[in-house]
Amino acid sequence: LVNLGDGSILLSVNPTLNPPGTEGGGPAEPRVLRFYTAEPEAEPEVLLPEWPGDPAFTEHSYRTFAADAQSHQALLMQNLGYTHAAWTRLDSEGEWSAQGELWWPVAGEPGAEYPLRLCYPVVQMVGDAVHFLGISDIIEPNPEWREYKRELTGREWDYDFRRLFYTHCPDLDTGEFSEWIEVASREETCGWITPCDIWVDPAGRAHLLWQERAIDERLRERFFPEAKQRHSLEYAVVEAGEVSLRRTLLEGGEGLGGLVPGLGRFQVRPGDELGVFCYVGGSDSEGQPLDENRFLALGEDGRVENSWTVAMDHPFINFFVASPRTGSPPSNTLDILGTCSGLPATIRYARVALPG
């Protein structure tokens, strides 16, 4: 769901082309529904995106929707198999005026290369430019780990989520993306990484936020017995084609205390002040359980300058916030939508006025 900045709200949908009653999967036709804020009860306008070639989209989609409210443009991306994503731009005139393909980075030894499909990305448009941060999502590439996981789970498949990549395209009219930058990896100890958010500042620097778990503890005894568990919320800045700054915002684990940082999202405030709204679990320094939301105010050097608990009867665990990458302006108000601690199968919304 994105705000186009011209009085309309766009919703990405992906209806199946199979007849009613058909079970599972099958072909799909991506669409965009346009709602007008002046007439919220009116039926939406149905837009059919234009794509490069004739892509075979499926009902089980990995798709991304981003908007730049200032230029009144939107970008829709959808994965095609394990090799690449197709993308298309809706411009300020309502035309699908640029299309292309984003091909995934390649891993493996020479002669045995394979694409690293990237999923669950966070993407921001800035005018005709786009910035992309995504995580590897492929069947476990380590044969020994794959076999051991099969013994543990009884499943023939298991997926890795442990290599984080960034790229950007300065001008969608050219469709040329930069070389992939591997921002973080937990490849050596079968860890886990979750992309959380991205924000591109007025100077063109990409601010990145992600969550890490150092190891898969099921595999530790057999494959890396000396490794220690660590949970963290990580921050970095990419500029001029390289990572120029790294910071750990929160961490816990063996030898580090019982704190377990969860999901985080950026909150951009007026004046381009950057903060992070996040979930924190685990235990505190006295061993008492933690189950809370926090707001971290970041300084220009990426350090946490101030932190406070956002009091919630039921803290948000998995959530979205209103963001510039979906067309929302900077704000001192947090708009939060998601699932909460102690309330399974429930979606909640909260509005929080940030201090100072």
N, C-alpha and C positions, 0 to 999 in steps of 0.2 A: 504494500500500500504506500503510495507516494503522493506528495503534494506538488503539483506542477507550477504553482505560483501565479496562475492566471485565473483563479477561481474554480479550478477543477481538481478533482482527486482521481487518481488512476489506480486500478486494482488489477494485478496480474492473475489470470486464471488459466487452467490447462485442462479443458474438458476432453474426456475420452471420445473417440470416434466410433467406439463399439456400441452396438444397440443395447438398450436397457436389459438388465439381467445377465449380461456377459460377465463372467468371473475373471478378475485379475488382469492387470497389464493392458497391453494393446496400444494401438496408435492414438495420438492425441493432437489437438490443434490449439497451440498457444493463442490466447486472446488477451486483450486489454479492455477493461470496462472503464469508461469515463463518466464520473459523477460530477454534477455541478453543485457547488456549495450553496448557491442561491436557490436551488430547487432540490433539496436533499431527498424528497420523496418521489421524484420523477424516475422513470426507468433509465438505466444507464445507456449511453451510447456504446456500441460494440465496435472495437477497432481490431482489425486483423493485421498483425505485424508482417512486414516483408522481410524475407531471409535470403542469405546467399545460397544459391543452388536450390535444391529440393530436399531439405533435411528431414529425416525420419524421426520425428519426436515421439516419445512414448508417455504413457500416463504416469509412470513413475519418473518424475522429473527432478532434475537438479537445476533450479533456475534462480536468477538474481534480478532484482529490479531496483534501479537507482534513479534519482532525479536531481536536477539543478534548478531550484525555483527561480533564481535570478535570471537565467537564460531561457526558462520555460521549456526545458528539454528533459527527456527521459531515456534510459538505456535498459533494454531487456536482454538478458543472456540466458542460454539454456544449453546444458551439456548434451553432447552427442557421443554415446558410448564412453570409451576410455581414452579417446584421443584428443578431443578438443571441445570447445564451446562455440556455438554460433551466437552472434550478437547483432542487434539492430537498434538504431537510434530514431526516436521520435523527436523531430525538431519543433521550433516555436511556431511554425506554420501548420503543424499537424500532419507533416509528411514523414514517412519512414525514409529518410534521405541518406542514410549510410548504413552499410551492412558489412560484416566480415566474420573472421574466424580467429579464435584465440587457441593456439596449439600448446599443449601442456609440455612442461620440461621433461627431459629424457634422463633415465637412470640406467644402471647396469654396465657391465663390461663391454668393450668393443666386440661387436658381433652378436651380442646378447642383450641389446638395449630394449627398453620398454618404456612406454609413456607413464608419467606420474599424474594420473587423473587428480585434479584439484576440485574439492567440493566445499560447501558451506562457507563461501567467501564473503567478505565485507568489501563493498565497492562504493566509491564516491566519484560522481561527475563534478567537474568544475568547468563550466562552459563546454567547449568541444573536447576537453581532456577527460580521461578516466584513469582511476587508480584502483588496483585489484590486489587483495590479500587473501590467499586460500591455502587449505591444508591438503596434504596427500591423502587420498582415499582409494587404496588399491588392495587387492587380496594380498595377505601377508607375503612379502617377497623373500623372507629368510626361510629356506626349506626346513631347517631344523626346528625353528620356532613354530612354523606352520604345522608340522607333524605333531609337535608336543601340544599345541593348542587343540588339535583335533582329538588327541587322546583325552584331554581335559574336558572338552565340551561335547564331543560326539558329532560336531559339525565339520563338514568338509571345507568350510570357508571361515575366514576371519580377516578383518580389514585393519590396515595400519592408518593411524592418524598422527604422524609424528614428524613430518617435514613441512615447514611453513615457507611459502614463496610469495614474493611481491613482484609486480610488473606495472607499467603504466603506458598509456598511449597519449602523447601530447596533443594529437589532433585526429579525431575519429574520421575526418574526411580522407585522411591517408590510410587509416586502419593499421598503422605500424606500431606494434608494441615493443617496448624495450626488452633487453635481455633479462631473463629471470634472475632474481636475487634470492638466495636461500637465507631467510632471515633467522631461522632457528631450526634446530633438529634435536630429536631425542632418539636417533636411530641406533646408537650404540647399546642402549639398555631397554629397548622396546617400550619407550615412554609414550606419552600422549600429549598432544597440543590441540587447543581449541582457539580458532580466530575469534576475537571479541569485537573489535571495532577498528575503524580507520577515520582519520580526519586530516584534510589537506588545508594548511593554513594559508593566509594571503601571500606568503613568500613562496608558496609552492612546495613546502616541505610536507611529507606524508608522515603523520603520527600514527603509530601502530600499537595495538593492544591485544594481548593474547594470554591464555591460561596454559600452564604447564604442569604435567606430572612426570617425574623423572623416570620411573620404572614401572613395568608390569610385574607386580610382586609374585604372581603365579609362576613366573619364569626365573625368579632371582636365584633360588637355591641351585638350580641345575646349570644356569648359563652365566650369571654374573653375581656370585655370592658376596662379593665385597661392595657392591653398589648400595648406596643409601637412598631412601625415598625422600623426595622433596616436592612440595606443592608450592606454586608461585603464580603471581600475576605480574606479567612482564610488559615493558613499554620500550619502544624504540622509535627513532626518527630516521627516515630515509631522505637524503637530499643529494643532488648531483650524482645519482646513480649508485650510491653506497649508503650503508648504515653509518650514520654519523654520531649516534648517541644511543646508549642502552641504559636502562634502569630496571631494577627489581622493585616493584611497588609494595608487594606483600609476599611473605614466604613463611613456610613452616615445614616440619618434617623431622627426620631423625637427626638429633643434635641441634635442631633449630626451633623446637617448641611444637605445640600441638595445633597451631593455627592452620586452617586449610582454606585458602582463598578460592572462591568460586568465580562465576561469570562476572565480567565487568563491562560497562559501556561508557563511552565518553559522553560528557555533557559540556557543550561549548557555551560559554556565558558571554554576555555583551563585553566588547573590548577584547574578544578572542582569548579570554581566560579559559583554561582547559582544566576540567576535573573528571573524575571517574566515579560512577555509581556502581557498587559491587556487592556481592554476597560474601559473607565470611562465616565459615563453619569450623568444626574441630573443637579445640579447647584453648582457654587462655593460659597465662603464665602460672595461674594457681590451680590449673586442672579443671576449671569449671567449664561446662559446655558453652560453645559459642553458636549462636543462630541469629544472625543479624545482618542488616544492610548498613554499609558505610559510604560516606562521600569523601573522596580524597581530592584535595585541591592541589594542583601541580604548579610548580614554579617554572620559569623559563628554561631552567636546566633539567627539567623532568623529575626533580625530586618532589616528594610529598611535603608540601609546606604546612598543610593543616589537614586534620582528619577528624570526622565526627560521626557518631552513630545516627542513622536515620531511623527514628523509632517507628516500628511497625509491630502490630499484634501478630501478624503473619508475614515474616520477611519474604521478599521476592527472591526466588532461586534461579528461575529461567525466565528471561524477560527481554523486552525491547523498550527503548526510550525514543522520544521524538528527537530526530537527528538531522543534521544538514544533509546527510547522504540520502535521506528520503524527503528532502525539501522543506524541513522545518528550520526556522531561523534560530540564532543563538538566543538563549533565554535563561533567566534566573529561576524558572519554574521547571521542575522535573515532571514529565508525563511518562508514567510507567505502565506497561501492560505485560502480564505474564502469569506464571504459576508460582504458588507460595508455599512456604513451609507449613505443614500440618493441614493442608487443604488439597488433597489429591483430586485430580480431574476437575479442577476449578480454575477459571481464568478471572483475574482481578485487575482492576485499574486503580491507580493512585496518582494524585497530583500533590507535589511537595514544593513549597516555597523555600528556596535555598537562602540561607542567611548571608548578609553582607554583600 
